[in-house]
Amino acid sequence: MIYICRREYFNAAHKLYNPNWSKEENEAFFGPCANENWHGHNFELIVTVKGTPDPDTGYVMNMKHLGKIINEHIIDKVDHRNLNMDVDFLKGKMTSCETLAMEFWKILAPMVKEFAPNADLHCIELHETRKNFVRYYGE
């Protein structure tokens, strides 16, 4: 099994806020991430695909195809956007790093399979800050 990785970047604003809680409860739990005027991050997204290299190409998946999929279906929709307000697939959802990773998975997993039938999406790794990041394996 070979694991290939593609790294992409995007900048976005969001707010972590549970509408079922009071302003005070949100501020106590989420701290500055509940700022009513939003806050932003320079995100780093790493997409890992696993599979066996094709005997004709030597590729698990063409990296150009992987980059195109990530950019067209994720980056172009989230870069320089307000994740809470501007991104259709995040409407009504908590825009935590965890949620973003799961939503990105839903979009990318079937597309990877379409472009590379002998490969599977293995991991979505999303860095929100230099210290905080998540990994999601579709489980």
N, CA, C and O atoms as CSV, one atom per row, in Angstrom:
chain,resi,resn,atom,element,x,y,z
A,1,MET,N,N,0.847,-1.179,0.000
A,1,MET,CA,C,0.000,0.000,0.000
A,1,MET,C,C,0.890,1.239,0.000
A,1,MET,O,O,1.819,1.343,0.801
A,2,ILE,N,N,0.607,2.164,-0.890
A,2,ILE,CA,C,1.329,3.432,-0.982
A,2,ILE,C,C,0.363,4.552,-0.600
A,2,ILE,O,O,-0.816,4.518,-0.952
A,3,TYR,N,N,0.876,5.537,0.119
A,3,TYR,CA,C,0.081,6.689,0.543
A,3,TYR,C,C,0.651,7.927,-0.140
A,3,TYR,O,O,1.829,8.244,0.029
A,4,ILE,N,N,-0.178,8.624,-0.908
A,4,ILE,CA,C,0.243,9.861,-1.548
A,4,ILE,C,C,-0.471,11.029,-0.868
A,4,ILE,O,O,-1.610,10.894,-0.421
A,5,CYS,N,N,0.204,12.166,-0.794
A,5,CYS,CA,C,-0.355,13.325,-0.086
A,5,CYS,C,C,-0.291,14.560,-0.959
A,5,CYS,O,O,0.672,14.779,-1.693
A,6,ARG,N,N,-1.326,15.353,-0.863
A,6,ARG,CA,C,-1.382,16.650,-1.553
A,6,ARG,C,C,-1.689,17.718,-0.513
A,6,ARG,O,O,-2.626,17.573,0.273
A,7,ARG,N,N,-0.897,18.795,-0.506
A,7,ARG,CA,C,-1.045,19.876,0.454
A,7,ARG,C,C,-1.599,21.099,-0.275
A,7,ARG,O,O,-1.111,21.475,-1.340
A,8,GLU,N,N,-2.624,21.713,0.315
A,8,GLU,CA,C,-3.210,22.938,-0.223
A,8,GLU,C,C,-3.430,23.900,0.936
A,8,GLU,O,O,-3.390,23.503,2.101
A,9,TYR,N,N,-3.662,25.165,0.607
A,9,TYR,CA,C,-3.839,26.196,1.623
A,9,TYR,C,C,-5.064,27.032,1.306
A,9,TYR,O,O,-5.427,27.209,0.143
A,10,PHE,N,N,-5.703,27.549,2.359
A,10,PHE,CA,C,-6.773,28.525,2.168
A,10,PHE,C,C,-6.875,29.405,3.401
A,10,PHE,O,O,-6.455,29.025,4.494
A,11,ASN,N,N,-7.439,30.580,3.206
A,11,ASN,CA,C,-7.682,31.536,4.282
A,11,ASN,C,C,-9.186,31.695,4.406
A,11,ASN,O,O,-9.891,31.810,3.403
A,12,ALA,N,N,-9.675,31.702,5.639
A,12,ALA,CA,C,-11.116,31.839,5.824
A,12,ALA,C,C,-11.432,32.369,7.217
A,12,ALA,O,O,-10.651,32.228,8.158
A,13,ALA,N,N,-12.599,32.981,7.311
A,13,ALA,CA,C,-13.110,33.467,8.596
A,13,ALA,C,C,-14.243,32.554,9.046
A,13,ALA,O,O,-14.918,31.928,8.229
A,14,HIS,N,N,-14.439,32.492,10.356
A,14,HIS,CA,C,-15.577,31.749,10.893
A,14,HIS,C,C,-15.819,32.180,12.331
A,14,HIS,O,O,-15.069,32.968,12.908
A,15,LYS,N,N,-16.881,31.639,12.880
A,15,LYS,CA,C,-17.227,31.871,14.278
A,15,LYS,C,C,-17.751,30.566,14.833
A,15,LYS,O,O,-18.570,29.900,14.201
A,16,LEU,N,N,-17.281,30.197,16.013
A,16,LEU,CA,C,-17.817,29.026,16.704
A,16,LEU,C,C,-18.855,29.544,17.691
A,16,LEU,O,O,-18.538,30.263,18.639
A,17,TYR,N,N,-20.088,29.162,17.445
A,17,TYR,CA,C,-21.186,29.711,18.239
A,17,TYR,C,C,-22.370,28.762,18.162
A,17,TYR,O,O,-22.850,28.445,17.074
A,18,ASN,N,N,-22.837,28.314,19.308
A,18,ASN,CA,C,-24.005,27.443,19.364
A,18,ASN,C,C,-25.233,28.321,19.627
A,18,ASN,O,O,-25.343,28.917,20.699
A,19,PRO,N,N,-26.154,28.408,18.667
A,19,PRO,CA,C,-27.310,29.291,18.828
A,19,PRO,C,C,-28.255,28.863,19.953
A,19,PRO,O,O,-29.111,29.643,20.369
A,20,ASN,N,N,-28.109,27.649,20.441
A,20,ASN,CA,C,-28.952,27.173,21.547
A,20,ASN,C,C,-28.417,27.608,22.914
A,20,ASN,O,O,-29.070,27.398,23.936
A,21,TRP,N,N,-27.239,28.207,22.928
A,21,TRP,CA,C,-26.622,28.656,24.167
A,21,TRP,C,C,-26.705,30.175,24.257
A,21,TRP,O,O,-26.897,30.859,23.251
A,22,SER,N,N,-26.561,30.682,25.449
A,22,SER,CA,C,-26.504,32.135,25.629
A,22,SER,C,C,-25.146,32.651,25.142
A,22,SER,O,O,-24.202,31.885,24.946
A,23,LYS,N,N,-25.078,33.958,24.955
A,23,LYS,CA,C,-23.818,34.588,24.558
A,23,LYS,C,C,-22.730,34.275,25.584
A,23,LYS,O,O,-21.585,34.003,25.223
A,24,GLU,N,N,-23.096,34.318,26.855
A,24,GLU,CA,C,-22.144,34.053,27.928
A,24,GLU,C,C,-21.645,32.602,27.897
A,24,GLU,O,O,-20.458,32.339,28.091
A,25,GLU,N,N,-22.572,31.668,27.651
A,25,GLU,CA,C,-22.162,30.259,27.559
A,25,GLU,C,C,-21.214,30.041,26.384
A,25,GLU,O,O,-20.214,29.335,26.516
A,26,ASN,N,N,-21.521,30.642,25.240
A,26,ASN,CA,C,-20.652,30.527,24.067
A,26,ASN,C,C,-19.277,31.110,24.342
A,26,ASN,O,O,-18.263,30.496,24.012
A,27,GLU,N,N,-19.237,32.292,24.942
A,27,GLU,CA,C,-17.955,32.927,25.233
A,27,GLU,C,C,-17.154,32.125,26.250
A,27,GLU,O,O,-15.930,32.041,26.155
A,28,ALA,N,N,-17.847,31.533,27.228
A,28,ALA,CA,C,-17.153,30.729,28.238
A,28,ALA,C,C,-16.548,29.473,27.608
A,28,ALA,O,O,-15.436,29.076,27.959
A,29,PHE,N,N,-17.272,28.851,26.685
A,29,PHE,CA,C,-16.794,27.602,26.089
A,29,PHE,C,C,-15.807,27.849,24.936
A,29,PHE,O,O,-14.727,27.258,24.906
A,30,PHE,N,N,-16.175,28.715,23.998
A,30,PHE,CA,C,-15.377,28.915,22.789
A,30,PHE,C,C,-14.357,30.047,22.896
A,30,PHE,O,O,-13.481,30.174,22.041
A,31,GLY,N,N,-14.465,30.870,23.940
A,31,GLY,CA,C,-13.527,31.975,24.112
A,31,GLY,C,C,-13.569,32.924,22.924
A,31,GLY,O,O,-14.646,33.226,22.411
A,32,PRO,N,N,-12.402,33.399,22.477
A,32,PRO,CA,C,-12.373,34.363,21.372
A,32,PRO,C,C,-12.882,33.795,20.049
A,32,PRO,O,O,-13.164,34.552,19.121
A,33,CYS,N,N,-13.000,32.492,19.956
A,33,CYS,CA,C,-13.534,31.884,18.725
A,33,CYS,C,C,-15.023,32.172,18.555
A,33,CYS,O,O,-15.576,31.961,17.475
A,34,ALA,N,N,-15.678,32.653,19.617
A,34,ALA,CA,C,-17.099,33.029,19.546
A,34,ALA,C,C,-17.260,34.518,19.271
A,34,ALA,O,O,-18.365,35.048,19.381
A,35,ASN,N,N,-16.192,35.191,18.922
A,35,ASN,CA,C,-16.243,36.630,18.647
A,35,ASN,C,C,-17.362,36.940,17.666
A,35,ASN,O,O,-17.412,36.372,16.575
A,36,GLU,N,N,-18.259,37.839,18.050
A,36,GLU,CA,C,-19.411,38.140,17.189
A,36,GLU,C,C,-18.995,38.748,15.855
A,36,GLU,O,O,-19.778,38.733,14.906
A,37,ASN,N,N,-17.786,39.279,15.763
A,37,ASN,CA,C,-17.295,39.850,14.510
A,37,ASN,C,C,-16.357,38.910,13.757
A,37,ASN,O,O,-15.606,39.346,12.885
A,38,TRP,N,N,-16.400,37.605,14.099
A,38,TRP,CA,C,-15.657,36.565,13.402
A,38,TRP,C,C,-14.174,36.600,13.741
A,38,TRP,O,O,-13.705,37.507,14.428
A,39,HIS,N,N,-13.456,35.626,13.263
A,39,HIS,CA,C,-12.006,35.563,13.346
A,39,HIS,C,C,-11.537,34.679,12.196
A,39,HIS,O,O,-12.339,33.954,11.608
A,40,GLY,N,N,-10.264,34.731,11.872
A,40,GLY,CA,C,-9.802,34.003,10.697
A,40,GLY,C,C,-8.574,33.156,10.946
A,40,GLY,O,O,-7.886,33.291,11.957
A,41,HIS,N,N,-8.319,32.266,9.978
A,41,HIS,CA,C,-7.167,31.366,10.025
A,41,HIS,C,C,-6.556,31.226,8.640
A,41,HIS,O,O,-7.223,31.413,7.622
A,42,ASN,N,N,-5.286,30.895,8.627
A,42,ASN,CA,C,-4.598,30.449,7.425
A,42,ASN,C,C,-4.533,28.932,7.530
A,42,ASN,O,O,-3.645,28.387,8.186
A,43,PHE,N,N,-5.467,28.257,6.887
A,43,PHE,CA,C,-5.598,26.802,6.996
A,43,PHE,C,C,-4.617,26.090,6.067
A,43,PHE,O,O,-4.276,26.584,4.992
A,44,GLU,N,N,-4.179,24.924,6.512
A,44,GLU,CA,C,-3.383,24.016,5.693
A,44,GLU,C,C,-4.153,22.702,5.618
A,44,GLU,O,O,-4.503,22.122,6.646
A,45,LEU,N,N,-4.413,22.241,4.408
A,45,LEU,CA,C,-5.164,21.014,4.172
A,45,LEU,C,C,-4.241,19.994,3.521
A,45,LEU,O,O,-3.620,20.269,2.494
A,46,ILE,N,N,-4.157,18.807,4.132
A,46,ILE,CA,C,-3.369,17.715,3.558
A,46,ILE,C,C,-4.319,16.553,3.298
A,46,ILE,O,O,-4.971,16.049,4.212
A,47,VAL,N,N,-4.384,16.141,2.049
A,47,VAL,CA,C,-5.255,15.040,1.634
A,47,VAL,C,C,-4.369,13.844,1.303
A,47,VAL,O,O,-3.461,13.939,0.477
A,48,THR,N,N,-4.646,12.715,1.959
A,48,THR,CA,C,-3.870,11.495,1.731
A,48,THR,C,C,-4.754,10.452,1.059
A,48,THR,O,O,-5.865,10.169,1.508
A,49,VAL,N,N,-4.239,9.894,-0.016
A,49,VAL,CA,C,-4.921,8.844,-0.781
A,49,VAL,C,C,-4.051,7.601,-0.706
A,49,VAL,O,O,-2.825,7.686,-0.788
A,50,LYS,N,N,-4.690,6.441,-0.551
A,50,LYS,CA,C,-3.930,5.190,-0.484
A,50,LYS,C,C,-4.343,4.264,-1.617
A,50,LYS,O,O,-5.472,4.308,-2.108
A,51,GLY,N,N,-3.394,3.423,-2.018
A,51,GLY,CA,C,-3.700,2.463,-3.061
A,51,GLY,C,C,-2.448,1.768,-3.544
A,51,GLY,O,O,-1.362,1.930,-2.987
A,52,THR,N,N,-2.626,0.999,-4.580
A,52,THR,CA,C,-1.526,0.279,-5.218
A,52,THR,C,C,-1.221,0.969,-6.535
A,52,THR,O,O,-2.145,1.258,-7.296
A,53,PRO,N,N,0.031,1.241,-6.828
A,53,PRO,CA,C,0.353,1.919,-8.086
A,53,PRO,C,C,-0.129,1.129,-9.304
A,53,PRO,O,O,0.002,-0.094,-9.369
A,54,ASP,N,N,-0.679,1.850,-10.247
A,54,ASP,CA,C,-1.114,1.268,-11.522
A,54,ASP,C,C,0.136,0.784,-12.271
A,54,ASP,O,O,1.105,1.535,-12.381
A,55,PRO,N,N,0.133,-0.450,-12.786
A,55,PRO,CA,C,1.325,-0.961,-13.470
A,55,PRO,C,C,1.677,-0.180,-14.737
A,55,PRO,O,O,2.839,-0.158,-15.142
A,56,ASP,N,N,0.690,0.457,-15.366
A,56,ASP,CA,C,0.954,1.211,-16.595
A,56,ASP,C,C,1.523,2.604,-16.333
A,56,ASP,O,O,2.298,3.114,-17.142
A,57,THR,N,N,1.146,3.229,-15.206
A,57,THR,CA,C,1.565,4.612,-14.946
A,57,THR,C,C,2.535,4.735,-13.778
A,57,THR,O,O,3.297,5.700,-13.700
A,58,GLY,N,N,2.511,3.764,-12.873
A,58,GLY,CA,C,3.294,3.855,-11.654
A,58,GLY,C,C,2.643,4.734,-10.597
A,58,GLY,O,O,3.209,4.929,-9.522
A,59,TYR,N,N,1.459,5.266,-10.890
A,59,TYR,CA,C,0.746,6.169,-9.991
A,59,TYR,C,C,-0.335,5.448,-9.196
A,59,TYR,O,O,-1.014,4.559,-9.711
A,60,VAL,N,N,-0.485,5.842,-7.940
A,60,VAL,CA,C,-1.685,5.482,-7.183
A,60,VAL,C,C,-2.833,6.327,-7.723
A,60,VAL,O,O,-3.942,5.841,-7.944
A,61,MET,N,N,-2.527,7.618,-7.932
A,61,MET,CA,C,-3.470,8.567,-8.520
A,61,MET,C,C,-2.653,9.709,-9.094
A,61,MET,O,O,-1.642,10.101,-8.512
A,62,ASN,N,N,-3.065,10.230,-10.193
A,62,ASN,CA,C,-2.389,11.368,-10.789
A,62,ASN,C,C,-2.528,12.570,-9.850
A,62,ASN,O,O,-3.640,13.003,-9.550
A,63,MET,N,N,-1.395,13.103,-9.389
A,63,MET,CA,C,-1.412,14.224,-8.439
A,63,MET,C,C,-2.063,15.465,-9.038
A,63,MET,O,O,-2.671,16.253,-8.314
A,64,LYS,N,N,-1.943,15.650,-10.359
A,64,LYS,CA,C,-2.616,16.787,-10.987
A,64,LYS,C,C,-4.126,16.649,-10.850
A,64,LYS,O,O,-4.817,17.629,-10.572
A,65,HIS,N,N,-4.638,15.443,-11.042
A,65,HIS,CA,C,-6.082,15.216,-10.875
A,65,HIS,C,C,-6.502,15.455,-9.430
A,65,HIS,O,O,-7.536,16.073,-9.176
A,66,LEU,N,N,-5.706,14.968,-8.485
A,66,LEU,CA,C,-6.024,15.156,-7.078
A,66,LEU,C,C,-6.045,16.642,-6.729
A,66,LEU,O,O,-6.962,17.111,-6.054
A,67,GLY,N,N,-5.043,17.375,-7.186
A,67,GLY,CA,C,-5.001,18.818,-6.930
A,67,GLY,C,C,-6.194,19.537,-7.540
A,67,GLY,O,O,-6.772,20.430,-6.921
A,68,LYS,N,N,-6.559,19.147,-8.748
A,68,LYS,CA,C,-7.706,19.772,-9.422
A,68,LYS,C,C,-8.999,19.518,-8.652
A,68,LYS,O,O,-9.806,20.432,-8.479
A,69,ILE,N,N,-9.198,18.306,-8.195
A,69,ILE,CA,C,-10.394,17.966,-7.419
A,69,ILE,C,C,-10.440,18.792,-6.134
A,69,ILE,O,O,-11.466,19.394,-5.817
A,70,ILE,N,N,-9.338,18.819,-5.401
A,70,ILE,CA,C,-9.294,19.550,-4.133
A,70,ILE,C,C,-9.575,21.029,-4.369
A,70,ILE,O,O,-10.366,21.638,-3.648
A,71,ASN,N,N,-8.933,21.602,-5.373
A,71,ASN,CA,C,-9.094,23.031,-5.627
A,71,ASN,C,C,-10.494,23.388,-6.118
A,71,ASN,O,O,-11.083,24.356,-5.639
A,72,GLU,N,N,-11.029,22.630,-7.056
A,72,GLU,CA,C,-12.354,22.951,-7.604
A,72,GLU,C,C,-13.480,22.734,-6.605
A,72,GLU,O,O,-14.440,23.504,-6.576
A,73,HIS,N,N,-13.373,21.698,-5.790
A,73,HIS,CA,C,-14.506,21.318,-4.949
A,73,HIS,C,C,-14.380,21.732,-3.486
A,73,HIS,O,O,-15.358,21.690,-2.740
A,74,ILE,N,N,-13.173,22.133,-3.076
A,74,ILE,CA,C,-12.989,22.581,-1.690
A,74,ILE,C,C,-12.402,23.998,-1.671
A,74,ILE,O,O,-13.077,24.940,-1.257
A,75,ILE,N,N,-11.180,24.146,-2.107
A,75,ILE,CA,C,-10.451,25.413,-1.951
A,75,ILE,C,C,-11.198,26.581,-2.600
A,75,ILE,O,O,-11.357,27.627,-1.973
A,76,ASP,N,N,-11.651,26.423,-3.828
A,76,ASP,CA,C,-12.356,27.513,-4.511
A,76,ASP,C,C,-13.632,27.926,-3.778
A,76,ASP,O,O,-14.099,29.054,-3.937
A,77,LYS,N,N,-14.194,27.030,-2.985
A,77,LYS,CA,C,-15.435,27.336,-2.263
A,77,LYS,C,C,-15.201,27.928,-0.874
A,77,LYS,O,O,-16.085,28.592,-0.333
A,78,VAL,N,N,-14.020,27.696,-0.289
A,78,VAL,CA,C,-13.779,28.156,1.083
A,78,VAL,C,C,-12.743,29.273,1.194
A,78,VAL,O,O,-12.725,29.998,2.188
A,79,ASP,N,N,-11.891,29.421,0.197
A,79,ASP,CA,C,-10.806,30.390,0.301
A,79,ASP,C,C,-11.331,31.825,0.284
A,79,ASP,O,O,-12.119,32.209,-0.580
A,80,HIS,N,N,-10.871,32.605,1.265
A,80,HIS,CA,C,-11.283,34.001,1.437
A,80,HIS,C,C,-12.802,34.126,1.557
A,80,HIS,O,O,-13.415,35.028,0.988
A,81,ARG,N,N,-13.385,33.205,2.306
A,81,ARG,CA,C,-14.822,33.202,2.546
A,81,ARG,C,C,-15.098,33.195,4.043
A,81,ARG,O,O,-14.222,32.902,4.858
A,82,ASN,N,N,-16.325,33.521,4.377
A,82,ASN,CA,C,-16.829,33.344,5.727
A,82,ASN,C,C,-17.456,31.949,5.729
A,82,ASN,O,O,-18.473,31.726,5.073
A,83,LEU,N,N,-16.867,31.028,6.448
A,83,LEU,CA,C,-17.316,29.629,6.412
A,83,LEU,C,C,-18.749,29.475,6.898
A,83,LEU,O,O,-19.474,28.609,6.408
A,84,ASN,N,N,-19.168,30.295,7.845
A,84,ASN,CA,C,-20.521,30.202,8.380
A,84,ASN,C,C,-21.573,30.710,7.398
A,84,ASN,O,O,-22.695,30.205,7.361
A,85,MET,N,N,-21.202,31.710,6.608
A,85,MET,CA,C,-22.198,32.395,5.790
A,85,MET,C,C,-22.091,32.144,4.287
A,85,MET,O,O,-23.099,32.216,3.584
A,86,ASP,N,N,-20.905,31.852,3.786
A,86,ASP,CA,C,-20.685,31.819,2.338
A,86,ASP,C,C,-20.573,30.432,1.721
A,86,ASP,O,O,-20.606,30.300,0.497
A,87,VAL,N,N,-20.443,29.408,2.534
A,87,VAL,CA,C,-20.137,28.070,2.002
A,87,VAL,C,C,-21.380,27.187,2.100
A,87,VAL,O,O,-21.837,26.857,3.194
A,88,ASP,N,N,-21.919,26.810,0.937
A,88,ASP,CA,C,-23.186,26.073,0.910
A,88,ASP,C,C,-23.157,24.778,1.706
A,88,ASP,O,O,-24.119,24.478,2.413
A,89,PHE,N,N,-22.089,24.005,1.611
A,89,PHE,CA,C,-22.073,22.712,2.300
A,89,PHE,C,C,-21.803,22.827,3.806
A,89,PHE,O,O,-21.770,21.815,4.505
A,90,LEU,N,N,-21.611,24.049,4.306
A,90,LEU,CA,C,-21.423,24.258,5.748
A,90,LEU,C,C,-22.591,25.009,6.390
A,90,LEU,O,O,-22.576,25.250,7.597
A,91,LYS,N,N,-23.581,25.374,5.616
A,91,LYS,CA,C,-24.728,26.126,6.139
A,91,LYS,C,C,-25.375,25.360,7.292
A,91,LYS,O,O,-25.681,24.173,7.178
A,92,GLY,N,N,-25.576,26.067,8.405
A,92,GLY,CA,C,-26.248,25.483,9.560
A,92,GLY,C,C,-25.402,24.521,10.370
A,92,GLY,O,O,-25.915,23.865,11.276
A,93,LYS,N,N,-24.103,24.423,10.062
A,93,LYS,CA,C,-23.231,23.491,10.781
A,93,LYS,C,C,-22.211,24.272,11.602
A,93,LYS,O,O,-21.840,25.391,11.248
A,94,MET,N,N,-21.768,23.681,12.686
A,94,MET,CA,C,-20.679,24.257,13.464
A,94,MET,C,C,-19.424,24.189,12.601
A,94,MET,O,O,-19.090,23.123,12.084
A,95,THR,N,N,-18.734,25.295,12.440
A,95,THR,CA,C,-17.587,25.322,11.533
A,95,THR,C,C,-16.271,25.050,12.259
A,95,THR,O,O,-15.267,25.726,12.036
A,96,SER,N,N,-16.300,24.050,13.126
A,96,SER,CA,C,-15.078,23.613,13.799
A,96,SER,C,C,-14.191,22.892,12.790
A,96,SER,O,O,-14.650,22.485,11.722
A,97,CYS,N,N,-12.938,22.741,13.134
A,97,CYS,CA,C,-11.999,22.003,12.289
A,97,CYS,C,C,-12.501,20.563,12.067
A,97,CYS,O,O,-12.368,20.006,10.978
A,98,GLU,N,N,-13.067,19.991,13.109
A,98,GLU,CA,C,-13.583,18.623,13.021
A,98,GLU,C,C,-14.689,18.524,11.967
A,98,GLU,O,O,-14.692,17.612,11.141
A,99,THR,N,N,-15.620,19.467,12.008
A,99,THR,CA,C,-16.722,19.465,11.043
A,99,THR,C,C,-16.207,19.699,9.632
A,99,THR,O,O,-16.642,19.036,8.691
A,100,LEU,N,N,-15.288,20.634,9.483
A,100,LEU,CA,C,-14.725,20.886,8.154
A,100,LEU,C,C,-14.100,19.619,7.578
A,100,LEU,O,O,-14.342,19.284,6.418
A,101,ALA,N,N,-13.309,18.920,8.365
A,101,ALA,CA,C,-12.661,17.696,7.888
A,101,ALA,C,C,-13.693,16.661,7.447
A,101,ALA,O,O,-13.524,16.019,6.410
A,102,MET,N,N,-14.763,16.495,8.231
A,102,MET,CA,C,-15.792,15.514,7.863
A,102,MET,C,C,-16.532,15.928,6.593
A,102,MET,O,O,-16.842,15.080,5.756
A,103,GLU,N,N,-16.816,17.209,6.441
A,103,GLU,CA,C,-17.511,17.681,5.239
A,103,GLU,C,C,-16.618,17.591,4.010
A,103,GLU,O,O,-17.093,17.251,2.926
A,104,PHE,N,N,-15.333,17.890,4.162
A,104,PHE,CA,C,-14.404,17.739,3.047
A,104,PHE,C,C,-14.340,16.275,2.610
A,104,PHE,O,O,-14.282,15.979,1.417
A,105,TRP,N,N,-14.350,15.369,3.578
A,105,TRP,CA,C,-14.310,13.932,3.278
A,105,TRP,C,C,-15.499,13.528,2.405
A,105,TRP,O,O,-15.338,12.821,1.410
A,106,LYS,N,N,-16.689,13.982,2.785
A,106,LYS,CA,C,-17.909,13.627,2.038
A,106,LYS,C,C,-17.801,14.034,0.574
A,106,LYS,O,O,-18.324,13.351,-0.307
A,107,ILE,N,N,-17.132,15.129,0.323
A,107,ILE,CA,C,-16.988,15.621,-1.046
A,107,ILE,C,C,-15.881,14.866,-1.782
A,107,ILE,O,O,-16.061,14.464,-2.931
A,108,LEU,N,N,-14.752,14.677,-1.130
A,108,LEU,CA,C,-13.574,14.140,-1.821
A,108,LEU,C,C,-13.558,12.630,-1.991
A,108,LEU,O,O,-13.064,12.137,-3.005
A,109,ALA,N,N,-14.084,11.881,-1.027
A,109,ALA,CA,C,-13.988,10.408,-1.095
A,109,ALA,C,C,-14.560,9.831,-2.391
A,109,ALA,O,O,-13.883,9.039,-3.046
A,110,PRO,N,N,-15.789,10.202,-2.783
A,110,PRO,CA,C,-16.297,9.628,-4.038
A,110,PRO,C,C,-15.547,10.128,-5.273
A,110,PRO,O,O,-15.460,9.415,-6.273
A,111,MET,N,N,-15.012,11.331,-5.214
A,111,MET,CA,C,-14.292,11.872,-6.370
A,111,MET,C,C,-12.953,11.165,-6.565
A,111,MET,O,O,-12.540,10.916,-7.698
A,112,VAL,N,N,-12.277,10.842,-5.469
A,112,VAL,CA,C,-11.024,10.089,-5.567
A,112,VAL,C,C,-11.303,8.760,-6.241
A,112,VAL,O,O,-10.564,8.346,-7.135
A,113,LYS,N,N,-12.360,8.092,-5.820
A,113,LYS,CA,C,-12.714,6.783,-6.382
A,113,LYS,C,C,-13.031,6.890,-7.872
A,113,LYS,O,O,-12.693,6.002,-8.655
A,114,GLU,N,N,-13.674,7.972,-8.249
A,114,GLU,CA,C,-14.025,8.176,-9.654
A,114,GLU,C,C,-12.775,8.340,-10.522
A,114,GLU,O,O,-12.705,7.775,-11.614
A,115,PHE,N,N,-11.800,9.099,-10.055
A,115,PHE,CA,C,-10.588,9.352,-10.831
A,115,PHE,C,C,-9.558,8.237,-10.709
A,115,PHE,O,O,-8.731,8.052,-11.601
A,116,ALA,N,N,-9.606,7.492,-9.601
A,116,ALA,CA,C,-8.623,6.430,-9.364
A,116,ALA,C,C,-9.339,5.233,-8.745
A,116,ALA,O,O,-9.330,5.082,-7.523
A,117,PRO,N,N,-9.958,4.379,-9.559
A,117,PRO,CA,C,-10.773,3.271,-9.040
A,117,PRO,C,C,-10.049,2.324,-8.087
A,117,PRO,O,O,-10.699,1.669,-7.273
A,118,ASN,N,N,-8.721,2.235,-8.167
A,118,ASN,CA,C,-7.971,1.338,-7.281
A,118,ASN,C,C,-7.391,2.062,-6.069
A,118,ASN,O,O,-6.510,1.536,-5.390
A,119,ALA,N,N,-7.887,3.267,-5.802
A,119,ALA,CA,C,-7.400,4.054,-4.676
A,119,ALA,C,C,-8.570,4.475,-3.792
A,119,ALA,O,O,-9.726,4.449,-4.214
A,120,ASP,N,N,-8.252,4.857,-2.574
A,120,ASP,CA,C,-9.253,5.334,-1.623
A,120,ASP,C,C,-8.710,6.539,-0.877
A,120,ASP,O,O,-7.508,6.649,-0.636
A,121,LEU,N,N,-9.611,7.438,-0.516
A,121,LEU,CA,C,-9.231,8.526,0.369
A,121,LEU,C,C,-8.860,7.906,1.708
A,121,LEU,O,O,-9.622,7.108,2.253
A,122,HIS,N,N,-7.704,8.263,2.241
A,122,HIS,CA,C,-7.228,7.679,3.496
A,122,HIS,C,C,-7.377,8.640,4.664
A,122,HIS,O,O,-7.807,8.238,5.745
A,123,CYS,N,N,-7.025,9.914,4.458
A,123,CYS,CA,C,-7.024,10.858,5.574
A,123,CYS,C,C,-7.197,12.285,5.079
A,123,CYS,O,O,-6.656,12.678,4.046
A,124,ILE,N,N,-7.961,13.042,5.842
A,124,ILE,CA,C,-8.030,14.491,5.695
A,124,ILE,C,C,-7.342,15.055,6.932
A,124,ILE,O,O,-7.761,14.779,8.056
A,125,GLU,N,N,-6.303,15.833,6.734
A,125,GLU,CA,C,-5.626,16.492,7.844
A,125,GLU,C,C,-5.788,17.988,7.631
A,125,GLU,O,O,-5.431,18.515,6.578
A,126,LEU,N,N,-6.326,18.666,8.633
A,126,LEU,CA,C,-6.599,20.086,8.512
A,126,LEU,C,C,-5.964,20.829,9.674
A,126,LEU,O,O,-6.294,20.594,10.837
A,127,HIS,N,N,-5.042,21.733,9.338
A,127,HIS,CA,C,-4.343,22.549,10.333
A,127,HIS,C,C,-5.025,23.910,10.395
A,127,HIS,O,O,-5.100,24.632,9.400
A,128,GLU,N,N,-5.517,24.241,11.577
A,128,GLU,CA,C,-6.166,25.530,11.791
A,128,GLU,C,C,-5.149,26.564,12.273
A,128,GLU,O,O,-5.208,27.734,11.895
A,129,THR,N,N,-4.227,26.119,13.107
A,129,THR,CA,C,-3.117,26.947,13.576
A,129,THR,C,C,-1.874,26.068,13.566
A,129,THR,O,O,-1.945,24.884,13.235
A,130,ARG,N,N,-0.744,26.645,13.927
A,130,ARG,CA,C,0.485,25.845,14.003
A,130,ARG,C,C,0.391,24.795,15.101
A,130,ARG,O,O,1.072,23.771,15.046
A,131,LYS,N,N,-0.456,25.049,16.107
A,131,LYS,CA,C,-0.580,24.124,17.238
A,131,LYS,C,C,-1.777,23.185,17.130
A,131,LYS,O,O,-1.748,22.090,17.691
A,132,ASN,N,N,-2.828,23.591,16.423
A,132,ASN,CA,C,-4.086,22.836,16.426
A,132,ASN,C,C,-4.427,22.289,15.045
A,132,ASN,O,O,-4.518,23.032,14.068
A,133,PHE,N,N,-4.612,20.976,14.988
A,133,PHE,CA,C,-5.031,20.352,13.737
A,133,PHE,C,C,-5.793,19.068,14.032
A,133,PHE,O,O,-5.716,18.513,15.128
A,134,VAL,N,N,-6.526,18.612,13.026
A,134,VAL,CA,C,-7.293,17.369,13.143
A,134,VAL,C,C,-6.925,16.434,12.006
A,134,VAL,O,O,-6.469,16.858,10.945
A,135,ARG,N,N,-7.136,15.151,12.256
A,135,ARG,CA,C,-7.032,14.125,11.222
A,135,ARG,C,C,-8.325,13.342,11.230
A,135,ARG,O,O,-8.835,12.954,12.281
A,136,TYR,N,N,-8.851,13.116,10.021
A,136,TYR,CA,C,-10.098,12.362,9.898
A,136,TYR,C,C,-9.897,11.242,8.889
A,136,TYR,O,O,-9.400,11.466,7.786
A,137,TYR,N,N,-10.292,10.028,9.281
A,137,TYR,CA,C,-10.107,8.838,8.449
A,137,TYR,C,C,-11.421,8.278,7.932
A,137,TYR,O,O,-11.472,7.134,7.481
A,138,GLY,N,N,-12.481,9.067,7.992
A,138,GLY,CA,C,-13.760,8.636,7.443
A,138,GLY,C,C,-14.517,7.665,8.329
A,138,GLY,O,O,-15.435,6.992,7.861
A,139,GLU,N,N,-14.152,7.579,9.594
A,139,GLU,CA,C,-14.789,6.614,10.491
A,139,GLU,C,C,-15.810,7.299,11.375
A,139,GLU,O,O,-16.450,6.646,12.199
